[in-house]
């Protein structure tokens, strides 16, 4: 019976480690989606002079759709700021530079095209290395999260029994 309880504790630790890795993976893919969205917004504003809501409507990303970001952007908010803030609320708290991503909301749609593209470009330039870094970190550590979880489960089982 004790052996079964120990196995359950180790398996629970392994699963918890997997959940921690999955949350970091989701944050990484959401950050990559934000980078793609920023590039699409910059191109839409700069080259096609597209309004923000049309650019939002044309953009799609699997991971941003799963978390609800895209549907919040296209929810029919009165201003781009409200739509952006509602969309940022759906992102994982582990997304790199979340405060900076959220901070461009008040400026979207409130200035000329050149100012908006500069703002978007600056954010993308600062965000890109952080996303790449989190991707490298994820690849290096993701498999270790499950192992660490299982080891923590073993430690807990040893302490309990």
C-alpha positions as CSV (number, residue, x, y, z in Angstrom):
1,X,0.0,0.0,0.0
2,X,2.8,2.4,0.9
3,X,4.5,1.6,-2.4
4,X,1.3,2.5,-4.3
5,X,1.0,5.7,-2.4
6,X,4.6,6.6,-3.2
7,X,4.0,5.9,-6.9
8,X,1.0,8.2,-6.8
9,X,3.0,10.9,-5.2
10,X,5.8,10.6,-7.8
11,X,3.3,10.5,-10.7
12,X,1.6,13.7,-9.3
13,X,5.0,15.4,-9.1
14,X,5.7,14.4,-12.7
15,X,2.4,15.7,-13.8
16,X,2.8,19.0,-11.9
17,X,6.2,19.4,-13.5
18,X,4.6,18.9,-16.9
19,X,2.0,21.5,-16.2
20,X,4.7,24.0,-15.2
21,X,6.5,23.3,-18.5
22,X,3.2,23.6,-20.4
23,X,2.5,27.0,-19.0
24,X,5.9,28.3,-20.0
25,X,5.5,26.8,-23.4
26,X,2.1,28.5,-23.8
27,X,3.6,31.8,-22.8
28,X,6.4,31.4,-25.3
29,X,4.0,30.6,-28.2
30,X,1.8,33.5,-27.2
31,X,4.8,35.9,-27.2
32,X,5.7,34.6,-30.7
33,X,2.2,35.3,-31.8
34,X,2.4,38.8,-30.4
35,X,5.5,39.4,-32.4
36,X,3.7,38.2,-35.5
37,X,0.8,40.5,-34.7
38,X,3.1,43.5,-34.3
39,X,4.7,42.7,-37.6
40,X,1.3,42.4,-39.3
41,X,0.1,45.7,-37.7
42,X,3.3,47.5,-38.7
43,X,3.0,46.3,-42.3
44,X,-0.7,47.0,-42.5
45,X,-0.4,50.5,-41.1
46,X,2.8,51.4,-43.0
47,X,2.2,49.9,-46.4
48,X,-1.5,49.5,-46.9
49,X,-2.7,52.2,-44.5
50,X,-5.1,49.7,-43.0
51,X,-7.1,50.7,-40.0
52,X,-6.4,48.8,-36.8
53,X,-9.6,46.8,-36.6
54,X,-9.2,45.6,-40.1
55,X,-5.6,44.5,-39.3
56,X,-6.9,42.8,-36.2
57,X,-9.6,41.0,-38.2
58,X,-7.2,39.7,-40.8
59,X,-4.6,38.4,-38.3
60,X,-4.8,34.8,-37.0
61,X,-2.6,32.8,-34.8
62,X,-3.4,29.4,-33.3
63,X,-2.0,30.1,-29.8
64,X,-3.5,33.6,-29.5
65,X,-6.9,32.2,-30.6
66,X,-6.7,29.4,-28.0
67,X,-6.1,31.9,-25.1
68,X,-8.8,34.3,-26.4
69,X,-6.6,37.1,-27.4
70,X,-7.9,37.3,-31.0
71,X,-11.5,37.1,-30.0
72,X,-11.0,39.9,-27.5
73,X,-9.3,42.0,-30.2
74,X,-12.3,41.5,-32.5
75,X,-14.9,41.8,-29.8
76,X,-16.3,45.1,-31.2
77,X,-14.8,47.4,-28.6
78,X,-15.3,51.1,-29.2
79,X,-11.6,51.9,-29.2
80,X,-8.4,50.1,-30.1
81,X,-7.2,50.8,-26.6
82,X,-10.1,48.9,-24.9
83,X,-9.8,46.0,-27.4
84,X,-6.0,45.8,-26.8
85,X,-6.4,45.9,-23.0
86,X,-9.1,43.3,-23.0
87,X,-7.0,41.1,-25.3
88,X,-3.9,41.5,-23.0
89,X,-5.9,40.3,-20.1
90,X,-6.2,36.9,-21.8
91,X,-2.5,36.4,-22.1
92,X,-0.4,34.2,-19.8
93,X,1.2,36.1,-17.0
94,X,4.5,34.4,-18.0
95,X,4.6,36.2,-21.4
96,X,7.9,38.2,-21.5
97,X,7.4,42.0,-21.3
98,X,3.7,41.8,-20.7
99,X,3.6,45.3,-19.1
100,X,5.3,46.8,-22.2
101,X,2.9,44.9,-24.5
102,X,0.0,46.3,-22.5
103,X,1.4,49.8,-22.5
104,X,1.1,50.4,-26.2
105,X,-2.7,50.0,-26.0
106,X,-3.4,53.7,-25.2
107,X,-1.3,54.8,-28.2
108,X,-2.9,52.5,-30.8
109,X,-5.2,54.5,-33.0
110,X,-4.5,57.7,-31.2
111,X,-1.7,59.1,-33.4
112,X,-0.6,59.2,-37.0
113,X,0.6,56.2,-38.9
114,X,4.3,57.0,-38.7
115,X,4.2,57.4,-34.9
116,X,2.3,54.1,-34.5
117,X,4.6,52.2,-36.7
118,X,7.6,53.6,-34.8
119,X,6.0,52.6,-31.5
120,X,5.2,49.1,-32.8
121,X,8.7,48.7,-34.3
122,X,10.4,49.7,-31.0
123,X,8.3,47.3,-29.0
124,X,9.0,44.5,-31.5
125,X,12.8,45.2,-31.4
126,X,12.8,45.0,-27.6
127,X,10.5,42.0,-27.4
128,X,12.2,39.8,-30.1
129,X,15.4,39.0,-28.1
130,X,13.4,38.3,-25.0
131,X,11.2,35.9,-26.9
132,X,14.2,34.2,-28.4
133,X,15.8,33.9,-25.0
134,X,12.6,32.4,-23.5
135,X,12.5,29.9,-26.4
136,X,16.1,28.8,-25.8
137,X,15.4,28.5,-22.0
138,X,12.3,26.5,-22.7
139,X,14.1,24.1,-25.0
140,X,16.8,23.7,-22.4
141,X,14.7,23.3,-19.4
142,X,11.3,22.0,-20.5
143,X,12.2,18.3,-20.3
144,X,13.7,18.9,-16.8
145,X,10.5,20.2,-15.4
146,X,8.9,16.7,-15.4
147,X,12.0,15.1,-14.0
148,X,12.2,17.8,-11.3
149,X,8.5,17.2,-10.5
150,X,9.1,13.4,-10.2
151,X,12.1,14.0,-8.0
152,X,10.2,16.3,-5.8
153,X,7.5,13.6,-5.6
154,X,10.2,11.1,-4.6
155,X,11.4,13.4,-1.9
156,X,7.9,13.9,-0.6
157,X,7.3,10.2,-0.5
158,X,10.6,9.6,1.4
159,X,9.7,12.2,3.9
160,X,6.1,11.0,4.4
161,X,7.1,7.3,4.6
